[in-house]
């Protein structure tokens, strides 16, 4: 197995891990909306940091997870930013009392966002290095030619 194949395999594993973690977060958000969204969402207020701003941060993070299936960098950035905003808003509104609970909510969104960003960066770097590689390396003949030259 070549280094490129190993890198592609690792990127694929990270990508699917990010997607599965993200789907878990989307499922929790959907369950929240189905279970109590109709009575809670209309009562949210912009004046309370745990109201509409927190709900908006959660919505941005969940939308980022879904967007990351097509646009990894944009979706990963949205998911990570939304997760970080959840933590910041919970801390500002409640102090340290709700920080752990907010972290439990934001952890899947933060990790999915970071994994999507890492996959996007890995894919871009891999394409950049492949474009700069000599023709023998790009075609996979490099290992054969270097082994033959060593004899």
C-alpha positions in Angstrom: 0.0 0.0 0.0 1.4 3.3 -1.0 1.5 6.4 1.2 -1.1 8.1 -1.0 -3.5 5.1 -0.6 -3.0 5.2 3.2 -3.7 8.9 3.2 -6.8 8.5 1.1 -8.0 5.7 3.4 -7.4 7.8 6.5 -9.2 10.8 5.0 -12.1 8.5 4.0 -12.3 7.2 7.6 -12.2 10.7 9.0 -14.9 11.8 6.6 -17.3 9.0 7.4 -16.6 9.4 11.2 -17.4 13.1 10.9 -20.6 12.3 9.0 -21.8 9.7 11.5 -21.0 12.0 14.5 -22.8 14.8 12.6 -25.8 12.6 11.9 -26.0 11.8 15.6 -26.2 15.5 16.4 -28.7 16.1 13.6 -30.8 13.3 15.1 -30.7 14.8 18.5 -31.7 18.2 17.1 -34.6 16.6 15.1 -35.7 14.8 18.2 -35.7 18.1 20.2 -37.8 19.8 17.4 -40.3 16.9 17.3 -40.6 16.5 21.0 -40.8 20.0 22.3 -40.0 22.4 19.5 -43.6 23.6 18.9 -43.9 24.9 22.4 -40.3 26.0 23.1 -39.2 27.7 19.9 -42.1 30.3 19.7 -41.4 31.3 23.3 -37.7 32.0 22.8 -36.5 35.6 23.3 -33.7 37.6 21.7 -33.0 39.3 25.0 -32.0 36.1 26.8 -28.7 34.6 25.6 -30.1 31.1 26.3 -33.1 31.9 24.0 -33.1 32.6 20.4 -29.3 33.3 20.1 -28.5 29.8 21.4 -31.2 28.2 19.2 -29.7 30.1 16.2 -26.2 28.9 17.0 -27.5 25.3 17.2 -29.3 25.7 13.9 -26.2 27.0 12.2 -24.1 24.1 13.6 -26.7 21.5 12.4 -27.0 23.1 9.0 -23.2 23.0 8.8 -23.2 19.3 9.4 -25.6 18.8 6.6 -23.8 21.2 4.2 -20.6 19.4 4.9 -21.8 16.4 2.9 -21.3 18.5 -0.3 -19.0 21.3 0.8 -16.7 20.0 3.5 -14.8 23.2 4.3 -17.9 25.5 4.5 -20.0 22.9 6.4 -17.1 22.1 8.8 -16.5 25.8 9.5 -20.2 26.4 10.2 -20.5 23.3 12.4 -17.4 24.2 14.4 -18.4 27.9 14.7 -21.9 27.0 15.8 -20.6 24.6 18.4 -18.2 27.2 19.8 -21.0 29.8 19.9 -23.1 27.3 21.9 -20.3 27.0 24.5 -19.8 30.8 24.6 -23.4 31.7 24.9 -24.0 29.0 27.6 -21.0 30.3 29.6 -22.0 34.0 29.2 -25.6 33.3 30.2 -25.1 30.8 33.1 -21.4 31.0 34.1 -19.8 27.7 34.8 -23.0 26.0 35.9 -24.2 25.1 32.4 -20.8 24.9 30.7 -20.5 21.1 31.0 -24.0 20.5 29.8 -23.4 22.9 26.9 -20.2 21.0 26.1 -22.1 17.7 26.0 -24.4 19.3 23.4 -21.7 21.0 21.4 -19.1 18.1 21.5 -20.5 16.2 18.5 -20.9 19.4 16.5 -17.3 20.6 17.4 -15.7 17.2 16.6 -17.7 16.8 13.3 -16.7 20.3 12.3 -13.0 19.7 13.1 -13.0 16.4 11.2 -14.7 17.9 8.2 -12.1 20.7 8.2 -9.2 18.3 8.5 -10.6 16.2 5.6 -11.0 19.3 3.5 -7.5 20.4 4.2 -6.1 16.9 3.6 -7.9 16.6 0.3 -6.6 20.0 -0.8 -3.0 19.3 0.2 -3.1 15.9 -1.4 -4.3 17.4 -4.7 -1.7 20.1 -4.4 1.2 17.7 -3.9 0.0 15.4 -6.6 -0.1 18.2 -9.1 3.5 19.1 -8.3 4.8 15.5 -8.4 6.8 14.3 -11.4 4.9 12.2 -13.9 6.5 8.9 -12.7 5.1 9.5 -9.2 1.6 10.5 -10.4 1.3 7.4 -12.6 2.5 5.0 -9.8 5.6 3.9 -11.8 8.0 5.6 -9.3 8.3 2.6 -7.0 9.1 0.3 -10.0 11.6 2.6 -11.6 13.4 3.4 -8.3 13.7 -0.3 -7.4 15.0 -1.2 -10.9 17.6 1.6 -10.7 18.8 0.4 -7.3 19.8 -3.0 -8.7 
